[in-house]
Amino acid sequence: MKKQNALNVYDLQPGTRNPQQIQRPMNETDRKILNEIQSNFPISSRPFQELGERLGLTEDEVMDAVGRMKREGTIRRIGGNFHSSRLNFTSTLCAAKVPEDKIERFVEVVNAYPGVTHNYLRKNAYNVWFTFIAEEMAHIDEALREIAEKTGVTGILNLPAEKMFKIKVDFEV
């Protein structure tokens, strides 16, 4: 299998945090769908039907492929990206020092907040990073205090951007 045609899929075993990497060839349909939905996802009552029409596929074929890619971890999320400041919201990047034995609970608590858009692990003293969006920084500050209370993790940094740089990135697959 050629490296450029391999898709890395992570199979998370129940009760573990160590993904086992699985590789399968990415087919042309997956590529077409991924290339289209990155920046051209339709805003309509039947977006998968519209995608299918654009790509020469049926609505069911698109839905099946997207569902499979979500289960495999190829697609993590489908949703809008907004300039929070243009909507009169504020956002921040947060970093937390979370002991290994508290990571699962910490992430569960963090993910329960609707303003958290995504999070990820890093190999660093500050090992859990996440973004948080809210109407006011006071809401974020309060949520971070609650997260610390609920999890016992007190090493949480609130790192609001001083200057925002938005760069559009599409990955041709």
N, C-alpha and C positions, 0 to 999 in steps of 0.2 A: 504494500500500500504506500503510495507516494505521500510524503508529509503534507504537501499543499492541498491534497484532496482528503486529508483526514480531519475528522471532526472530533474534538476532545469532549467527551461526555463524562460527567461525574456521577457515579452511583453512590449515593450516601446510604450506607447500611444503617438500619434502625439502631439507635443507641450509640452511634459513633459519630465522630466529627472528622474522621479521616476519609476523604473521598478515594475511591478506587477508580483509576482512570480507565475508561473504555474507549476504544476508537472504532469508528465505523465510517465508511466513505460517505461524504456529503453528496447527495444527488443534485441534479440540475434544478429540480423543482424547489428544493430547500434554498438553494442559492438565489433563485429568482425571487422567491418570497422574501427572504432576508434583505436582499438589496432594495426591494420596493418598500417594505414597511419601516425601514430606518427613518426615512424623512417624508414619505408620501403615504402614510396611513390615512385612509379615507375617513372623513367625518361625515358619516351617513347612518341611516337606520340599518343598512345591510353592508357593513364594511368588507366582510369576507367575500360577499358576492361581487362587490365592486372590484376588489383585488383580483378575484378570479377572472373577471371580464378583461381586466388589463393584461393579465398574464396567460390567458388562454387556458384557464383551469375552471373547474366548477367550484361553487361555494363550499361544498363538502370536502373537496380535495384540499382547499386552502385551510379550512378549519381542522381537518385531520392532521395536516402537516404541521400547523402551528401548535396544535395540542401536543403532538408527539415531541416537537422541539422544546416545548415548555417542560414536559415531563423529563426529558433528557438533560435539561439544564442549558441547552443552547440559547433559548430565549428565557431570560430571567423575568422580564417585565414588559408589558405593553401599556404605554400611557403617555400622556402629554408631558412636554417639558416647557415650563413657563418661566418667564423672567419675573421672579417673585417681587422685585422692587416695583415693577410696572403695575402690579396688582395691589400695591400698597402693603405688601408683606415684607418681612425681613427673614433672612436666612443665615445660617451659620454652619460651620464645620465643627464637629466635636470629636475629641479624642479621649479615650479612657484607658487607664491602667487596670486591667481586669485579670485577677488570678485565674489560672487555667480551670480550676474547679468551679468557677462562678460564671464562665463565659456563656453557657447555654441559658442560664436564668437571666443574666444581664441582657442578652440579645432578645430574649422573649419579652422582657419588660420594655426595652427600648422600642421594639417593633409594635407594641401596643399603642404607641402614640401616633395619631394620624399625621402629624407634621414631619415624621421621619420618612424621608424619601428612599434612602438606601443605607446600607452599612456593610462594612467589610473588615476582615481580619488582616493584621499586619504583623510581621515578625519584628517587633519593637517593644520597648517598655510600654508605650502607648499602643496596645495591640488591637483595640476595637475602635474603629472610626465610623462616624455616621453624620449625615446631614439632617438638619432640622429647619423647618419653615413654619413660621407663625405670623399672626397679625402684628405682634409686638415682641421685642426682645424680652420684655418682662415675662411673657408666657413661656418662652424658651427657658429662661432662668429658673422659673418655678418648676417646669417639667424636669430640668436637670437635678434640682433639689429632690424632687419626688423619686427620680430614678436612683439617686444615691441612697435615699432612705429605704426604698424597697429592696435594693440589692446589696447594700453594705459596701458598695464601691464608691469611694470618695474622690479618687483621682480622675476627675472628669474635667477636661479643658473645653472652654467655649471659645472658638476661634473665628469670630466674624471677619469677613473679608473687608479690607480697607479700600480696595478697588476691585471692581468686578470685571473679569475678562471672560466673555462668552465666545467660545469657539465651536462652530458646527463641525462635527466629525461624522463622516459616513465611512463604513468599512466595506469595501467591495469584496464580496465573497464569491 
